[in-house]
Amino acid sequence: MQMDGSKNLKGGAAAPFYLPQGDECTVFRAAYDNRLPVLLKGPTGCGKTRFVAHMAAELGRPLYTVACHDDLSAADLIGRYLLKGGETIWVDGPLTRAVREGAICYLDEVVEARKDVTVVLHPLTDDRRILPIDRTSEELQAAPGFMLVASYNPGYQNILKTLKPSTRQRFISLEFGFPPPSQEIPVVAHEIGPVRRPGAAPCATCQQAARDEGAGSGGRRFYPSGDLRRHPDRPRHVYRPRHPCRYDRTADR
C-alpha cells in the first residue's frame, strides 16, 4: 500500500503541473464544494493521479493516496490494533486519518481491492458521510473538507472486477483519455525539463505511436508522460533511434 504524506501538499505548496483537457478542474471543485465523491475513469498513464494531486494542492487539502491491490482489505484502510512497547494500541489507516483530518483520500484502481472495501465506502459516499469502525465501536463523522476520490481503468477490468451500479451511482464520474498532440507536447516539454525540451514533439509523437500499437496488442506499450521527469532517458531506450516513431518491443522484455 502506498501513501503520500499529507504534509507534502499542505501549507500553500505549489500545485503539481497539470494541463486541463476540458472542464475537469471545474467539475472537481464543484464536487468538493458540494461534498460529493468523484470517480475517475481512464487508461493507465492518462493523468488521473497527477490530476488528483494537482486539485488537492489547489484546494489546500492534505492528500492520502492508496494504491489498491488484490490483498487490500477494509482493515488496511480503516486501521488495526498493533503491539507497541508491550501494549496494544489502535493505529488509524489512511482512510480513517483522512476522515478525521478533513483530507482527500484517493483510492487508485479501487476495483482491485477486496469486496469488503466497497462496504466500507458506501456510508461515506452518501449524505451520511460516516465511517463506522467496529473494532473501536466508533462512528466517525467526516470532518469538513473530507473528499473521497477513486479511480479505475475500465480497459483492464473483466466481469469479475468492476464496480457495482449501486457503488458507481454514488460518485460524480469523470472520464479521462490521452490528450491530443497539441496538448501532450507542452506536457512532455514540462516533464522532461528545459535541457531536453526541443525533443518534446518527437517524444510525444512516439508516445502516441506506442499507445496505438499497444492498443492493438492488448498490452501497455508506453511510458506515462509523468515518468519522463523521473526517467528522462527512457524514450531513447524504448524507441529505435533510426526511426523516431518506431517502437521497440524488446524494451519491455
Secondary structure, 3 states (H helix, E strand, C coil): CCCCCHHHHCCCCCCCCCCCCCCHHHHHHHHHHCCCCEEEECCCCCCHHHHHHHHHHHHCCCEEEEECCCCCCHHHHHEEEEEECCEEEEEECHHHHHHHHCCEEEEECHHHCCHHHHHHHHHHCCCCCEEEEHHHCEEEECCCCCEEEEEECHHHCCCCCCCCHHHHCCCEEEECCCCCHHHHHHHHHHHHCCCCHHHHHHHHHHHHHHHHHHHHHCCCCCCCCCHHHHCCCHHHHHECCCCCCCECHHHHC
